[in-house]
Structures are given as structure tokens and as C-alpha cells.
């Protein structure tokens, strides 16, 4: 039989063990809670992260004026107005990519100077689709520009009111002409031809405005290395180039 002293020792030992287990459990629970709170979520690479489609992204932008201006550089009303105009000039969509998304892809690419791969990731479309849609809208915009970048009166029958008091010294003045270089990206084979005298890869653009600062002609597409006079000669041979009245 154990002595009373042995019994006291046994009880004290049992209480100490129980207390230690409780403390250890509390410490373990606290550690587990901290680990869960700071845990980095595990992503299964086999499951694609859900992304917003181009159609959904355009719908959100057209519902928020500030967001639309930040992403498309114009208000929703201005974008829809542009869309309606370009539809009259042949803008089309498909069952997969509607005309709204097609125009949005083009405008976003131009507004942010984006590469095709950035547009692919933004609109969740293939590189082939991005290329075809951008080319399609560019052709429509060019067709539209040819119809609006024209003189109000191609015959220039009258003298602008600003110069009426200076007659006859400015009777043949129809506007102001100047050139500018716009940076572009071209393939390696053509890059040398597009390097201008400042070392930038550009196109040399000729533009004419009338006395009210409205564009009446824009000649674009000439390589940056082409001399200004050569650009002018090329432009004035085009049917849409505004010529001064005879004499």
C-alpha cells in the first residue's frame, strides 16, 4: 500500500500533467489560428482564374462615365455616337465579337498604345482575332475620315471673312499646311526606312487646315525617312488634296 505521502505526490503529478496539456493545446490552437490568418491561398494551376470577357468589360465601362474616360478616353455617349457613325460606314461584328466590343478593342488599343498581346489579355480574344478586328476598324475609320476631312467648299468660291479686309493679297489663301512625325512600330525589315533624321521610327504626315482650323486633308503613311518635299509631292497628286483656285 502506498503511503499518504505517495498519494499526494501522485495527485500533484496528475494535475501538473493536465495543466501542461491544456497550455500546450492553447499554444497549438493559437499557432494554428495565426497560420490560417496569414495563409497564402493555394491556387490550383489546372483551374483557370475566372476573367471578365471583353463583352462584359465593355458593358461595365459604358455604365460608368469616369471608368469609360479612363479606359477609352471618351464618354459613353461619345463612344456610342462614334459606334453609330462607323456602323453606317461598314463597321460589323460577329456572333462571338459584337460591333461594340470590336470598336472598344480598337479604341483601347489606340488609346493606350497597346500591343496585340495586351489587347488579347484584356479582351480575352486570340491574337488572330485582335489583328483582324483592329485592321477592320482601321479600314472603316479611314473610309470615314476620307468623307469628313474635306473642304466645306472645294471650289473656294469666296474669300474667308478674316481676309476680306486684306484683299486682294490673300485671295488665294485656302489654309495652312504643315507636317509632323508620328512614332510607329514596324517590322525589322522595314525599320531602317522609317528612321527619321532624329533617329526615331516614324511616319511623315502632311496636314492642312482651313481658316477655321478644321482639317481639310491628312496625308499619312509615308516613311519617316522621306523628305518633307517628297511627302508634299505625293500628297498633292491625290484627288482629295485641296488645291487653291485657278490663278
C-alpha positions in Angstrom: 0.0 0.0 0.0 1.2 3.4 -0.7 1.7 5.9 2.0 -0.2 9.2 2.2 2.9 11.0 1.0 2.9 8.9 -2.2 -0.7 9.7 -2.8 -0.1 13.4 -2.5 2.8 13.2 -4.9 0.7 11.3 -7.4 -2.2 13.8 -7.3 0.2 16.7 -7.8 1.8 15.0 -10.7 -1.5 14.3 -12.4 -2.6 17.9 -12.0 0.7 19.2 -13.4 0.4 16.9 -16.4 -3.2 18.1 -17.1 -2.3 21.7 -16.8 0.6 21.3 -19.2 -1.6 19.6 -21.7 -4.1 22.5 -21.5 -1.4 25.1 -22.0 0.1 23.1 -24.9 -3.3 22.8 -26.6 -3.9 26.5 -26.2 -0.5 27.3 -27.7 -1.1 24.9 -30.6 -4.5 26.5 -31.3 -3.1 30.0 -31.2 -0.4 28.9 -33.6 -2.9 27.3 -36.0 -5.1 30.4 -35.9 -2.1 32.6 -36.8 -1.1 30.3 -39.6 -4.7 30.3 -41.0 -4.9 34.1 -40.8 -1.7 34.6 -42.7 -2.0 31.7 -45.0 -1.4 32.3 -48.7 -4.3 30.8 -50.7 -3.4 27.7 -52.7 -4.2 28.1 -56.4 -4.6 25.0 -58.5 -2.9 25.7 -61.8 -5.2 23.3 -63.5 -8.2 25.5 -62.7 -8.1 28.8 -64.7 -8.6 32.0 -62.8 -12.0 33.5 -63.8 -11.6 36.6 -66.0 -14.0 39.1 -67.4 -14.8 38.7 -71.1 -14.3 41.6 -73.5 -18.1 42.0 -73.8 -18.6 42.2 -70.1 -15.7 44.7 -69.7 -17.2 46.9 -72.3 -20.6 46.8 -70.6 -19.1 47.9 -67.3 -17.2 50.8 -69.0 -20.3 52.1 -70.8 -22.2 52.1 -67.5 -19.5 54.2 -65.7 -18.6 57.6 -67.3 -15.3 58.0 -65.3 -14.2 54.5 -66.0 -15.1 54.8 -69.7 -13.0 58.0 -70.0 -10.0 56.4 -68.2 -10.1 53.3 -70.4 -11.4 54.6 -73.7 -10.6 58.3 -73.5 -14.1 59.3 -74.2 -17.5 59.3 -72.5 -20.0 56.5 -73.0 -22.3 58.8 -75.1 -19.3 59.8 -77.3 -18.3 56.2 -77.8 -21.8 55.1 -78.7 -22.2 58.1 -81.1 -18.9 57.1 -82.8 -20.1 53.5 -83.0 -23.4 54.5 -84.7 -21.4 56.6 -87.2 -19.0 53.8 -88.1 -21.8 51.3 -88.5 -23.0 53.4 -91.4 -19.6 53.1 -92.9 -19.4 49.3 -92.6 -18.5 48.5 -89.0 -19.6 45.0 -88.3 -19.5 42.5 -85.5 -19.8 38.7 -85.3 -21.8 36.4 -83.1 -18.7 35.9 -81.0 -17.5 39.6 -81.0 -20.1 42.3 -81.4 -19.5 45.6 -83.1 -19.4 47.4 -79.6 -16.6 45.1 -78.4 -14.8 45.4 -81.8 -14.8 49.1 -81.7 -13.8 49.0 -78.0 -10.9 46.8 -78.8 -9.6 49.2 -81.4 -10.1 52.4 -79.3 -8.5 50.8 -76.2 -5.5 49.6 -78.3 -5.0 53.1 -79.8 -5.7 55.0 -76.5 -3.1 53.1 -74.6 -0.6 52.4 -77.4 -1.2 48.7 -76.6 0.5 45.8 -78.2 -1.6 43.0 -79.6 -0.8 40.7 -76.7 -2.1 43.2 -74.2 -5.3 43.5 -76.2 -5.6 39.8 -76.2 -5.3 39.6 -72.4 -7.7 42.5 -71.9 -10.4 41.2 -74.2 -9.8 37.5 -73.9 -9.5 37.1 -77.6 -6.9 35.3 -79.7 -4.1 37.2 -81.4 -5.6 36.4 -84.8 -9.0 37.9 -83.7 -7.3 41.0 -82.3 -5.4 41.6 -85.5 -8.4 41.1 -87.8 -10.7 43.3 -85.7 -8.1 46.2 -85.4 -7.5 46.0 -89.1 -11.2 46.0 -89.9 -11.9 49.1 -87.7 -8.9 50.9 -89.1 -10.2 50.5 -92.6 -13.6 51.8 -91.5 -12.1 54.8 -89.8 -10.0 55.6 -92.8 -13.1 55.4 -95.0 -15.0 57.7 -92.6 -12.0 60.2 -92.5 -12.0 60.5 -96.3 -15.6 61.7 -96.1 -15.2 64.3 -93.4 -11.6 65.6 -93.9 -12.7 67.7 -96.9 -13.2 71.5 -97.6 -16.6 72.9 -97.0 -16.4 74.4 -100.5 -14.0 72.5 -102.7 -14.1 75.4 -105.3 -13.2 78.1 -102.8 -15.5 80.5 -104.5 -15.3 83.0 -101.7 -12.7 84.6 -99.5 -12.8 83.9 -95.8 -14.1 86.7 -93.8 -10.9 87.0 -91.9 -9.1 88.1 -95.1 -11.8 90.2 -96.7 -10.2 93.4 -95.5 -6.8 92.4 -96.8 -8.0 91.8 -100.4 -6.5 91.0 -102.8 -3.3 89.9 -101.0 -4.8 86.7 -99.5 -7.5 85.9 -102.1 -5.8 82.6 -102.9 -5.1 81.5 -99.3 -7.2 78.4 -98.5 -5.5 77.3 -95.3 -2.3 76.4 -93.5 -0.1 73.3 -94.3 2.4 71.6 -92.1 4.0 68.3 -91.4 4.6 66.2 -88.3 6.2 62.9 -87.4 4.3 60.2 -85.5 6.1 57.4 -83.9 5.1 53.9 -85.1 6.2 50.3 -84.7 7.3 48.4 -87.8 8.9 45.1 -88.5 12.7 44.8 -88.5 13.0 44.6 -92.3 11.3 48.0 -92.8 12.6 49.7 -89.7 15.6 51.4 -91.4 13.3 53.1 -93.9 11.2 54.6 -91.1 14.0 56.2 -89.1 13.9 60.0 -89.4 16.7 62.5 -89.1 16.3 62.5 -85.3 16.7 58.7 -85.0 13.0 57.9 -84.2 10.9 55.4 -86.1 8.1 57.4 -87.5 5.7 58.2 -90.4 5.9 61.6 -92.0 2.4 63.1 -92.0 1.2 66.1 -94.0 -1.9 68.0 -92.8 -3.9 71.0 -94.0 -6.4 73.1 -92.0 -8.7 75.9 -93.2 -9.1 79.3 -91.7 -11.5 77.9 -89.1 -8.9 75.3 -88.0 -10.8 72.4 -89.5 -8.8 69.7 -91.1 -9.4 69.5 -94.8 -6.7 67.0 -95.7 -4.4 64.5 -93.9 -1.7 62.5 -95.8 -0.4 59.7 -93.8 1.7 56.6 -94.4 5.0 58.0 -95.8 8.1 56.6 -94.1 9.8 58.9 -91.6 13.0 59.0 -93.7 11.1 60.6 -96.6 11.9 64.3 -97.1 9.0 66.8 -96.5 9.0 67.9 -100.1 8.7 64.4 -101.3 5.7 63.9 -99.0 4.1 67.1 -100.3 4.6 66.0 -103.9 3.0 62.6 -103.1 0.1 64.3 -101.4 -0.8 66.9 -104.0 -1.2 64.2 -106.6 -4.1 62.7 -104.6 -7.6 63.5 -105.7 -8.6 64.7 -102.2 -5.8 67.2 -101.9 -7.3 70.7 -101.7 -5.9 73.0 -104.4 -6.1 76.8 -104.4 -8.4 78.3 -107.0 -7.1 78.7 -110.5 -4.9 81.8 -110.9 
